[in-house]
Amino acid sequence: MDDHTDAHDDAHSGDEHGHDVEGLDRVTSPMQDFSMSQVGIGFAVMVVGVLVAFVVPFLAV
């Protein structure tokens, strides 16, 4: 092996991504439960987004 490979292996020994995976408590969204209040908030955010994306430019014309 050359010196570059040895230095690279030493710098990246252990976890390759540079973060602790064992203590990770995060779960991806499709796996999480959600409440109806969260659904309502998401719907309100969607309505505001639709207004900003479509209605405001249509009124500006």
PAMAR-928670 format. One line per field, with one value per residue: residue in one letter; x, y, z of N, C-alpha, C, CB in turn. Coordinates in Angstrom, 2 decimals, padded with zeros to 5 digits. Atoms other than C-alpha are relative to their C-alpha. Glycine has a CB too. Layout:
residues N
residu: [A,...]
n.X: [X,...]
n.Y: [Y,...]
n.Z: [Z,...]
ca.X: [X,...]
ca.Y: [Y,...]
ca.Z: [Z,...]
c.X: [X,...]
c.Y: [Y,...]
c.Z: [Z,...]
cb.X: [X,...]
cb.Y: [Y,...]
cb.Z: [Z,...]
***
This chain:
residues 61
residu: [M,D,D,H,T,D,A,H,D,D,A,H,S,G,D,E,H,G,H,D,V,E,G,L,D,R,V,T,S,P,M,Q,D,F,S,M,S,Q,V,G,I,G,F,A,V,M,V,V,G,V,L,V,A,F,V,V,P,F,L,A,V]
n.X: [000.84,-000.75,000.20,001.28,001.06,-000.13,000.46,001.44,000.63,-000.11,000.88,001.40,000.26,001.23,001.17,-000.42,000.77,-000.35,001.01,000.28,001.24,000.58,000.87,000.93,001.38,000.86,000.67,000.50,001.39,001.05,000.07,000.44,001.42,000.27,001.31,000.86,-000.44,-001.12,000.61,000.57,-001.10,-000.52,000.98,-000.07,-001.25,000.23,000.89,-000.80,-000.91,000.75,000.33,-001.21,-000.51,000.92,000.97,-000.69,-000.45,001.15,000.53,-000.99,000.03]
n.Y: [-001.19,-001.25,-000.84,-000.69,000.92,000.20,-001.20,-000.07,001.01,-000.43,-001.14,000.42,001.24,-000.10,-000.47,-000.70,-001.21,-001.04,-000.23,001.15,000.63,000.76,-000.84,-000.69,000.28,-000.52,000.98,-000.66,-000.42,000.99,000.95,-000.66,-000.30,-001.43,-000.32,-000.78,-001.41,-000.09,000.04,-001.33,-000.95,000.30,-000.47,-001.47,-000.36,000.26,-001.04,-001.21,000.23,-000.08,-001.41,-000.72,000.50,-000.11,-001.10,-001.29,-000.34,-000.20,-001.33,-001.00,-000.17]
n.Z: [000.00,-000.01,-001.19,000.09,-000.41,-001.44,-000.68,000.22,-000.85,-001.40,-000.22,000.10,-000.71,-000.77,000.74,001.21,000.26,-000.94,-001.03,-000.85,000.43,-001.10,-000.80,000.89,-000.35,001.05,000.83,001.20,-000.12,000.23,-001.10,-001.22,-000.18,-000.01,-000.56,000.87,-000.04,000.95,001.34,000.20,000.23,001.33,000.99,000.00,000.69,001.42,000.54,000.14,001.12,001.25,000.19,000.40,001.27,001.13,-000.07,000.01,001.37,000.87,-000.31,000.38,001.46]
ca.X: [000.00,001.11,001.29,-001.84,-004.02,-002.66,-003.32,-006.80,-007.63,-006.37,-008.42,-011.61,-011.33,-014.56,-017.60,-017.17,-019.77,-018.43,-021.45,-022.57,-025.16,-025.68,-027.26,-029.46,-033.09,-034.45,-036.94,-037.98,-041.37,-043.33,-042.57,-043.72,-047.21,-048.83,-051.79,-054.74,-053.38,-050.21,-052.38,-054.21,-050.96,-049.66,-052.88,-052.68,-049.06,-050.12,-052.92,-050.54,-048.07,-050.71,-051.83,-048.27,-047.42,-050.58,-053.02,-050.60,-048.92,-052.36,-053.55,-050.33,-051.00]
ca.Y: [000.00,003.53,006.29,008.03,004.96,004.39,008.00,007.84,004.63,006.07,009.26,007.31,004.40,003.63,005.52,006.63,009.36,011.28,010.92,008.62,006.21,004.28,007.21,008.23,008.50,010.05,008.08,008.82,010.45,007.57,005.51,008.11,008.50,011.91,013.64,015.38,018.75,018.06,017.21,020.53,022.47,020.72,021.50,025.19,025.36,023.79,026.34,029.24,027.71,027.34,030.94,032.22,030.02,030.43,033.07,035.93,035.70,035.43,038.62,040.43,040.03]
ca.Z: [000.00,-000.56,002.09,000.81,001.35,004.87,005.88,004.38,006.26,009.57,009.16,008.42,010.81,012.65,011.46,007.85,008.00,011.00,013.28,016.07,014.73,017.98,019.84,016.92,018.05,014.85,012.76,009.19,008.73,007.16,010.26,012.82,014.23,013.82,015.43,013.83,015.00,013.01,009.99,010.43,010.64,007.53,005.65,006.68,005.49,002.18,001.72,002.35,-000.10,-002.79,-002.25,-002.55,-005.54,-007.63,-006.40,-005.71,-009.17,-010.84,-009.08,-009.96,-013.71]
c.X: [000.88,-000.36,-001.37,-001.15,000.04,-000.53,-001.51,-000.72,000.04,-000.98,-001.46,-000.26,-001.24,-001.15,000.43,-000.67,000.24,-001.09,-000.28,-001.35,-000.69,-001.00,-001.06,-001.43,-000.98,-000.56,-000.52,-001.50,-001.04,-000.15,-000.57,-001.52,-000.17,-001.43,-000.81,000.38,001.18,-000.51,-000.58,001.05,000.59,-000.93,000.04,001.26,-000.15,-000.87,000.76,000.96,-000.69,-000.38,001.20,000.44,-000.92,-000.87,000.68,000.54,-001.17,-000.60,000.95,-000.03,-001.00]
c.Y: [001.25,000.83,000.69,-000.88,-000.22,001.21,000.13,-000.99,000.41,001.12,-000.42,-001.32,000.19,000.41,000.82,001.34,001.12,000.33,-001.29,-000.58,-000.71,000.82,000.72,-000.41,000.44,-001.14,000.74,000.20,-001.09,-001.01,000.62,000.14,001.52,000.22,000.81,001.48,000.21,-000.05,001.37,001.04,-000.22,000.48,001.52,000.48,-000.22,001.08,001.30,-000.14,000.09,001.44,000.79,-000.42,000.30,001.26,001.35,000.33,000.24,001.40,001.10,000.30,001.01]
c.Z: [000.00,001.24,-000.02,000.49,001.50,000.77,-000.13,000.91,001.47,000.29,000.02,000.70,000.87,-000.89,-001.20,-000.19,001.02,000.99,000.74,-000.36,001.16,000.80,-000.79,000.33,-001.08,-000.83,-001.23,000.08,-000.29,001.13,001.27,000.02,-000.03,000.47,-001.01,000.03,-000.94,-001.44,-000.32,-000.28,-001.40,-001.10,-000.10,-000.72,-001.50,-000.63,-000.20,-001.18,-001.35,-000.29,-000.51,-001.40,-001.18,000.04,-000.06,-001.40,-000.96,000.23,-000.42,-001.51,-000.41]
cb.X: [-000.95,-000.27,001.11,-000.26,000.14,001.45,000.70,-000.34,000.69,001.43,000.22,-000.40,001.23,000.17,-000.92,-000.26,-001.45,000.37,-001.29,000.04,000.26,001.10,000.80,000.32,-000.35,000.78,-001.15,000.37,-000.24,000.29,001.36,000.66,-000.55,000.22,000.15,-001.46,000.38,001.00,-001.11,-000.80,001.10,000.23,-001.41,-000.02,001.18,-000.64,-001.21,000.79,000.65,-001.27,-000.51,001.14,000.23,-000.89,-000.83,001.15,000.88,-001.07,-000.28,001.40,-000.28]
cb.Y: [000.00,000.81,001.04,000.45,-001.33,-000.28,001.25,-000.28,-001.35,000.46,001.05,-000.11,-000.42,000.99,000.84,-000.86,-000.33,001.21,000.58,000.40,-000.98,-000.50,000.99,-000.30,000.68,000.98,-000.73,-000.81,001.13,-000.73,-000.56,001.37,-000.60,000.62,000.77,-000.18,000.42,-001.14,-001.10,000.40,-000.17,-001.48,-000.49,000.54,-000.83,-001.38,000.23,000.30,-001.36,-000.88,000.61,-000.24,-001.47,-001.21,-000.10,000.01,-001.11,-001.09,000.12,-000.46,-001.29]
cb.Z: [001.22,-001.28,000.11,-001.45,-000.73,000.38,-000.58,-001.48,-000.18,000.30,-001.07,-001.45,000.86,001.15,000.90,-001.20,-000.02,-000.73,-000.61,001.49,-001.13,000.92,000.74,-001.48,001.30,-000.90,000.77,-001.24,-000.92,-001.27,000.27,000.12,001.33,-001.41,001.32,000.41,001.46,000.24,-000.08,001.21,001.08,-000.14,000.38,001.45,000.54,-000.18,000.95,001.31,000.14,000.07,001.31,001.00,000.09,-000.04,001.28,001.02,-000.55,000.26,001.49,000.40,-000.68]
***
